[in-house]
Each structure stands twice: as structure tokens, then as C-alpha cells.
Amino acid sequence: MAVKIGCVPRNRRPVPKGERREELLVAAAELFVADGYEATSMTRLAERAGVTANTLYWYFRDKDEVLVAVADRYLNALLDEHVSLAERPLAEQFLWLVHMLRPVRHLVATVHNRVAVSDAVRAWHAGFHQTFEGLFERRLPRPLPAERRHAEIAAATFALEGAITHELDDATTRQLCEVLADRLQYAAAADTTAAEQARRRPPG
């Protein structure tokens, strides 16, 4: 199930600040996904939301701040849904994340492109990865060994991002998620085995 973007309310009654901000984010999400980040100017976004440009800038300093807010909206929706999946096998959680993000793959690509030029997007991107790494690592028998954690997480991340942004059939996507989960499970279990062997080794 994809995260729903929703529709911009067309009535222009006075609305509370929080509700107005949500309307702006709905409009921004629609435009970013349909037309792309670069093609969506702040002026066009204001027109889509039915407000003046000055009103839009009262809520957001620039377009990157809008992007972060839209991405955060998706993140919160993902976290809400993940609650019901937290105890499922790791491979199933990987598969769920791929299926959830594929419909907004262009938004995912935009975030990656803006990481190099925007401090705000870079910070959000780092927080996103940290959040889901923590959720997924809870399904491992123990933490990944410190000396291999960065490489193992990077390998899994790059593979999942490839599955999100490329057209893979369902069978291949599922197999990829199973391979990644098995690799991480093995890395964590191998560290456990090594520690047990070290404890059992007689003093030299």
C-alpha cells in the first residue's frame, strides 16, 4: 500500500496554521511526485495551494525546507504503518519498505540529489537512515560487529535503494530482500559464534 498524498481542499475558508501547513504539504507532495522537484517553483506551489507566494514563504524559508517537510510527512506515515510489522521477519520488512517507496521513487531520487547541496536535506536523510537502521537491527540476534557494521549497512542500503529506483520483477525483488536479510543475520550470528569460541578457548 502506497502512502496516500491526498487532495488539496478547494474551500478557502480561514484555517488554523497547522491545517494550512498541511494543505501546503499536500500540494507540494503532489507536484514533486507528478512533475518533479526542479519543475516545481515556489510560485507554482503557492498557486496550486491557492495562497500567495508571501504566505508560502511565511511557512517555509525555501524549497528545500518544503522538501524536508514533505519527506518528513512520508516518514511519519511509514513509521505509523511499520508498527504493525515490527515483529515480522527482516526480509518481509525490507520488501514492505521497497513497495512503499517505489511509488515515490522520484521523490527519493530528489532527496539523494539534494543531499550534496542542502544541509537541511542532508540532516533529514541521515536521520531517515538512522531511524530505519535501528528498526531493522532489532530483528537481528545481536548488534552487528562494530568493525563491519558500516560496510554491512551500506551494502544493504545501496541494494534496497536500487530495488526502489529500478524496475525489478516481484520475484527478484523478494529474493533480493531475502538475500540481504540472510546476509545481515549471518553477520550478526557470526559475531556471536566468534565471541562464544573466544570464551571457550583455553588460556594460552
N, C-alpha and C positions, 0 to 999 in steps of 0.2 A: 504494500500500500504506500503510495507516494504521499509526501507531505502536501496538504492542501494549501494552495495560495489564497483562495477566496476571491471575492469581488469587492470593488470599491463602492461603498454606499453612494447613491446618487443624490440623496436629500442633503441639502446644505444648511440644515438647522444648526444652531450653536451646539458645539460638542465639547466635552471636557478635554483637557490637554492630552491625557493618556489615550483617549479614544481617537482623537485627531492624529496622534503619532502613529497609532495602529493603522489608520486609513492610509497614511503616507507610506508605511512599510508594505502594505498590501499592494499599492500601486507600484512601488519600486520593485518588488519581487516579480510582479507580472511583466514589467518592462525588461528587467535584467534577464529573465529567463527567455522571454519571447524575442527580444531584439538585441540583447547583449549590453554589457556594461558601457562600452565605448560609445554606442549609438544612443545611449540614454543620457541626455543632458539634464541638468538640474531644472532648466526651464521647461523641458518636455515633461519631466516628472511632476512638476508643480501643476502643469496643465492637466495631466492625467488624473491627478488627485483633486482637481478643482479648487486649488488655492493659488495665491500669488507666490512669486519667487521669494519675496521677503518673508512670507510665512514659512516657507520651506526652510530657509536659512535660519529662522528662529529656532527650529527644532534640530537642525544638523548643520555643522560647520562647513562640510564639503561632501563630495560624492563618496569618498572613501568611508566617511563616518556612516553614510546611508548603507553602504555595502556591508559594513561590520554589523549594523543593526539588523539588516535582512538576514545575514548569515547567522546571527545570534538567535533570531526567530526560528530558523530551521533547527539549530542546535537544541533549543529548548523543546521543540516538538519531538525530535529524535530521542532525547533523554526521557521524555514522558512515556514514549512508546517502549523504550528499552526496558523499563521497569518490569514489564510482563515477560521479558525474555532473559532476564539476568541469570537465571539458573539453567538455561538451555546450553547445549554443547557449544564450544567455541566456534566450530565450523558453521553452525547454524547462525550464530550471531554475526560472523563475517558475511555470510550470504545475505542476511537481512540488511546489513549496512550498505552493501553493494546495490541491492534492489531499491533501497530508499533514496540513494544519491544519484542513481542513473538518470532519473527524470530531470534533475537539475545539474547535469554534468557540466553545462556551460557556466553555471554559477560557480561550481567547484574549480573549473579552469581559471575563471576570473580571479578568484581568491589567490590561487597559486601565482598568477601573473602579477598581482599587486603586492605580493609579499616582499618583492625586491625593492619596491619604491615607496611603500607606506608603512610607517611604524605601527599605526593602528591595526592594519590588516595583518601585519607580521605577528603582533602580540595575540590577536584573536586566533590566528592559525595555530600558533604554538599551544594556546590553551585548548583548542579543539583536540589536537593530537594527545595532549596530556590527559584530557578527560577520558577519551575512549581507550587509550592505552591502559589506564588504571582500571577501567571497567572490564576489559578483556583479560588483563593479567590475573584478575580474581578467579578466573576459571582454570588457571594453571595450578599444578600440585604444590608449587612453591615459587618464589620470585626467580626470575631469570638471573643467571650469574652476572655479577656486575661487569666483568670484563667482556662479556658477549652481548649484554642487553641492548646496547645502542645498535649494533650491527643486526641483531635478530629483529628488533622492532623496525629498523629501516627497511630490511628486506620484505617484511610483511606489509609495511605501509606502501612501499612502491608497487608491490604486486596488487594490492587492493585498489590503489588509485588507477592502475592500468585496467583492472576489471571494470571500474566505474566509467572510465572515459573511452573505452574501446568496445566494439561490438563483438562480444563473445556469446556463443550459444549457452543455453541454460546448463547443459551437461558439463561443458568445460568450466563454466563459472563455478558450479558446485564442486567439481574436482579440485579446482584451484583453491577454494576456501578450505577444503578438507586437507590438502597438502600443507597449506600454511598453518592450520591448526595443529596438525600432526608434528610439524617441524618445531613449533613453539613448545608443545607438550614434551617432545623428546629433549629439547634443550634444557627445560626445567627439570625433568626427571633425571637426565644425565648428571646434572649438578648434584642432585640428591644422592645418586648412586656413588659418585666420586667422594662425597663427604662421608658416607657410610663406610666405604672402603678405607678411607684415611683413618677413621676412628678404630676400625678393626685391625689395622696394621700393627703388628707388634713393635715395640720400641726398638730402634736400631742401635 
